[in-house]
Amino acid sequence: MDAEILAFDPEPGLVEALSPNVRRVLAPNPSPMTFRGTNTYLVGTDDICVIDPGPDMADHNSAILAALEPGQQITHILVTHAHVDHSPLAARLSRDTGAPVYGFGDASTGRSPVMQELAAKGLAGGGEGVDAHFAPDHLLKEGDIVQGGGWSLEAIHTPGHFGNHLSFAMGDACFVGDHVMGWASSLVSPPDGDLTDFMASCRKLRSRDWSVFHSGHGAPITAPSKRLDWLIAHRLGREAEILAALGQGPARAYDLACGIYTETPTALMGAATRNVFAHLVDLTGKSIVSPQGELHSEAVFARL
């Protein structure tokens, strides 16, 4: 990790202004999966929209409420997706403020048919932890507008990292949750993550002009198109590595991950294996590889 990425090190709970109507409060939940912690955003100057309240931590809830200035009130709570580092605090914050919670749907909403099938067969886990209790008061779909005094946000459905993942556009700025991060590539862990959807969502975002991405983790991304190009190229590079390895013979996702992610710490090999499995599911859908038997995370895959 380079020095520029590591330089992002705000104090948890401290309110930082990113623009005249966007502020950020970092949650105190650093980890190998969340970097410094989850970024919670406060949008607006009177009616305040909170984007991604974060994990259910009393200290972070207090920090969000303490960020309100005289005359301000939280009127909307928007959640990008139902991972435990993004959505659980929404319920507590809603009780404390009376503000309704908006999201695409519960934790299983937005899954592609193949991911629904994998989930039905018992595949679970392997990601950042799912908020199975997430239940938004209002459902948002592609193109819906949420607005308050002085701000307007457009919902963009960006599945891939998670089936119910939304991004929120505000002019040429976009709150992209975990779909695009400046400090690392996004985890895609079936059945919650779907690489086919992830690539389509990257291209959907790439089709528009943006000035900045506000991510769920890490510093603002000031060259959004360049970052999306990198994400797409990174995934295509992983695909090429997987296909080259399968050219040597059939293999499981874990075996492929061990050969490809040679510098990844042991503690993160589970996530690396899920990333590889996500590629194998995508390649199966394209009829480039095939599992020997049923499609599941322990299957042996071969090139066609």
N, C-alpha and C positions, 0 to 999 in steps of 0.2 A: 504494500500500500504506500503510495507516494506521499511526500510531505504536504502537498496541497490538500489532499483528502484529509490527512490527519490534523491539519490546521483547524478543521471544523470541530470545535470543542466548547460549545456554549454551556453555561451553567444551568443545570436543571431547575425549572421553576422560574427562571428569569425571563421577563417579557422583552422580546426584541422586535423592533419595528423593521419590516422588510420593505414597506412602501407606505404611502399615506393611509391606506386602508387595509393593510395586511400585517399582522403581528404573529410571532411564533413563540410558543412555550414548549421547551423540551421536557419530555417525561423522564423520570429517573429509572429507566429500565434498560441500561446498556447490556449488550450481549453479543456473541459472535454473529447472531442473526439480525440484530437491530442496530448495530454500530453504536453510536452515542446514546441512542434511545429513540423513542417515537416523537416525531414533530407534530404538535397540535397547533392548528392555525386558527386565528381569530380574524374574521373578515368583517369590515364595516367600522363605522365611527359612532353610530347611535344604536341601531338594531344590529346585534352581533351574531354572526353565524360562526359556529365552532365546527371545524372540519377535523375529523379523527380525534375524539377525546382521548383515546389511548387505553392503556390497561387500567383495570379497576383498582386504582391506588388513591387512598384518601389524600395524600400529600399533593398529588397532581390535580385532583379535583379542586382542592383549596387554592392551588396556584392559578388555575383557570379563572376561578371566581375572583381572586384577588387582582387579576389583570384588568377587570372592568373598571373603567373610569367613571366619575360622576355623570349621571344621566344615561349611562349605557346599560343595556340589558341583553341577555342572550335570548334570541327569539327562534333560532333554528340550530339544529345539530345534524350535521351531515357526516356519513360514514362511508369511506371508500370501499371497505371490505371487512369481512367477519373473521379476521385473525385476532388472536387474544391480545396482541399489542396495539390494536387499533380501535376496536369496537366496544369492549365491555364497560368502559366508564360512561358510555352514552346513557345507560339506564339511570345511573346515579345522578348524573348531571341533569338529566331531564326531570327527575323528581325534585331536585333542588331549585330548578329555574322555571319549570313548567313548559320549557321549550320542547316541541315534538322532535322525534328522530326520523331522519330520512335515509333511505338506502334502497338498493336494488331488490333486496329480498333477504330471506334467511340464509344460513350458511350453505344450504344445498341448492339454492336458486342459481340458475345460469350455467349449470353443468351441461356439457355436451353429452349426446347419447352414449358415447363410448365411456365417458367418465361416470355416468349414471350406472352403467353396467358393471364397471370395476368396483364402484362403491357398493352395489348390491351384492357383489361376491365377497365383500368384507375388507377390501383395501381401504386403509385409513392411515392417518398420522403421517409422519415424515416431513412435516412442515414446521411452521412457527406456532402451531396450536390453534385449533378452531374454536371460535366462540359459538357453541351450539345453542346458546340461549338468545342470540341476537334476533330481535324481532322489531323492525322499524315500524313506526306509527304510520308513515306515508311511504308508498313505493314509488320509485323513480324509474323511468325508462329512458331510452335513448332520445335525446333532444328536449327532455323536460327542462323547464326553467324554474329555478327557485330564486326569489328575490326579496330584498328588504330595503330599508332606507339607504339609498346610495350605492347599492350593489346588486348584481344579478349574476347567477351562476347557471351554466348549462351542463346538464348531466350527459356524459359520454360513457357508454358501456364499453369497458376495456377488459374483457375476461382474458385469462391466460395465467396470471399469477394466482388468481382465484376466480371462480365462476361468477360471483356476484360483485366483481370489482367495478367501481365507477371512478372516472376522473371528472373533474369539475373545471370547466373553462370560465374564465372571467376576462373578457376581452382577449388580448393576446398572451395572457398568463394562464397556466393550467396547473391545478392541484392533481398530481398524478399518483398519489398513494404509493404503493409498492410496485407499480408497473414499470416505472423508470426511476432508478436511483443513481446518484452520482458517485457513490462510494463502492458499489459492487453491482454485478449483474443480478437480476431478480431471480429468486428461486421459483421453479415450476415443478410442483410436486403433486402428481396424480394421487387421488382423483379430484382434489381441489384445484390443482393447476393443470392446464392443458396447453401444450406447446403449439398446436395448430392454431388455437385461439390467440395465444400470446403473439405469434408472428403477425396474425391478421390485425390485432390491436395496435401493434407497433406501426404497421403500415397505415392504419387509419389515422393515428396521431401524426404520422409523417406527412400526410396529405394536406395538413394545415400549417399556417405560419405562426410560430410562437416566439415570444421574446424570452420567456423564462418558464421553467418547470419548478414547482414547489413539491418536493418529494416527501414521502413518509419518513425517510431517514437521510440524514446528510444535508449538505449545503444546497442552496438554490442552484439549479442547473441553468447556466446562462447561455448555453449553446445547445438548445433542445434538439435541433435537427441533427447535429453532429453526434449527440449522444444516442439518438434513435438509430442512426446509421451504424454506430458502433455496436449497439445491442443486436441488431439484425445480423451484422457481419460476425459477431461473436457466436451467435447460435448456429449460423451456417458453418462456421469453422468447427464447432463441436460436432455437428452432423458429419462433416468430412472425416474427422478423427474416428468417430464411431464406425462409419462405413469402412474406413481403412482397416480398423481392428477386426471387423467382421470378415474382411477379405482374407484374414488368416485362419478363419474357422468360426463356427458357432460359439456363442458365449452368452452368459447372463449379464444383466445390467451391473451387478456388483463387480464382476470380473472386469468389465469394460471400464468402469469408474476407477478401479485401482490402477489400471494401465494408463488412463488419461489424466486423472487428477493426482499426479505424482507428488505435488507440493502441498496438497491439501491436508490440514491437520486431521488426525484420526477422528476427533470429535465431530468433524463435519463430513465424514465419508458417507453417512446416512443420507444427508441432503444431496451430496454429489451423485449418489446412486439413484435417487429419485429424479434428479435432473436428466441423467442418462436414460432412465426408464421413460421419462416424458418424450425424449427424442425417439425412442424405439416405438412408442405408441404412435407418434406422428408418422414415422417411416412405414409402419405397418399400414396405416390409413392410406398412404401413398403407394402401397404395393411395391415397396423397395426392399423391405425386410419382412420376415414372417416368424412368429413364434412357433416352436416345435410343440404343438398341442394348443391348449387354451391360452389366451392372452392374460397374463398376470405378472406380478412383479418379480417372481422367481423363475419365469420361463426362460428357456434357452432360445436365442434368436439367431437366425441365419439370413444371409443375403439371398435375394431371389435372382 
